[in-house]
Amino acid sequence: MRASDRRNSFRKDQRGVAAIEFAFVGPILIVLMFAIVCYGGYFWIAHAVQQLANDSARAAISGLDDTERRTLAQSSLTAGMNDYAYLNPTGTAVTVVRSSDRLSVKVVYDASDSGFWGMAKLVPMPSPKIERSAAVRLGGY
């Protein structure tokens, strides 16, 4: 068999092409799937923290003074954390700030112990410190 015949037969042989293509594309697809799961988890946690801030602000508005408002916001946050089984209650802090006609509730959640940040070295993730706030108007309707 001549050398040119061997080269032509090698070029026509398609066996193993899919395996070679998958060797290039497979790792990218796997990382993409991990990114979808991790960012989906991030958005879920961020949405849950925003809902907790909203609920805490609604509960805090019924307080008569700032101390009672802080207590109501904290108790609403603690009760709301039970609705989200994946959130860790120890990683949460609530701050209530009153301006002249507004009451602002800020919830900070540390998600660094969440499983979604387990792939942070493989997939670039946002900061695990999630801060959300909600504001309600005080009286004067």
N, C-alpha and C positions, 0 to 999 in steps of 0.2 A: 504494500500500500504506500502510495506516495505521500509526501508531507502535505501537499495541498489538499489531497483527499481527506486526510485526517483533520485538517483545520475546518474544512467545509462540514464534515460530519459532526464536529464539535459544536459548530455554530447552529446546526439544525437540531441538535439534541436539546429538548426543553425540560428534561427531567430535573427536578430539584429547584426550578425557578421560583416556585411559590414559597418554598422554605427560605430561600435567600431574601426574597422580598419581605417576608414576614420578619426576618431577622432585623431588617432595617425599620420597618413600620411598627412592629409589635411593641417594643419598649415605649414608643411615643404614645401609642393607644392606651397602654396600661397606665402611664403617668396621667394621661388625659382623663381616664376613668377615675383615678384617685382624686384628681383636681375637682371633678364634678361632685363627687361625694363630699370632699372636704369643704368646698365652698357652699354646697347645699346645707351642710351642717352649720356653717358660719351664719348664713342667712336665716336659718331656723332659730338659732340662739339669739341673734340680733333682734329678730321679730318678737321673740318671747320676752326679751328684756324690755323692749318698747311697750309691749302690752302690760307688763308688770308696772312700768312707770306710769302708764295711763291709769291703770286701776288704783295705784297708790295715790295719784293726784286726785282722783275722784273721791277716794275715801278721806283724804286729808282736808278737803274743802269743808267737810262737816264739823271740823274742830272749832272750838270757841277761841282758843288762844294758840300761840305757836308751839307750846309744849304738847298740847293735845294733838295738834296737827302732825307733829313728828311721830308721836306714838301711834296715831291712826295709820300714817303712811307705812311705818315699820311693820305693824301688825297685818296690814293689807299685803305688803310684800311677802311676809312670811307665809301667810295663808295662800297667796298666789303661787308661791314656789312649789307647793304640793301638787298643783295642776300640771307642772312640767317635770316629769320624773327624771329627765336627763340632766337637769340643772342642779348644781351643788349649792345648797343654801349658805354654806360657810364662805363662799366666794363672792358674796353680794353685799353691797353697802348702799344705803339710801341717804340722800341729803335733801332737806326741805328748806327752801329760801323764800322769804316773803318780801315782795317789793310793795309799793304803795297800793296797787290794785290787782296784783297778780300773786299767785302762789305757784312756785316752780318746784317740781320734784325731780331729782336726778338720781338715777340708778346706775351703779357701776358694777359690772360683773366680770370676774376674772375667769376666763375660759381656758386657761393654760393647761388645766388637768383634764380637759375634755379629750375624747378620743379623736376628734376631728383635727386637733393640732398634733397628733402623733406622727403625721406625715409632713410636718413643717419643713423637714430637711429635704424632702423630695419635691414638694409642691410649695411654692412661695405663698404664705398665708398672711392675712392682715394681723394687726396686733391682737393678742388674746384679751386685752382689756377693752371690754365693750361698754361704752357709755351712752345712755339714752336719757332723755328728759321729756317731761310733759309739763305744760303750764295751764292753769285754770284761772279764770277771773274771779275775784272776790267781790261779791255784792254789786250794787249799783246797776242792776239790770233795768 
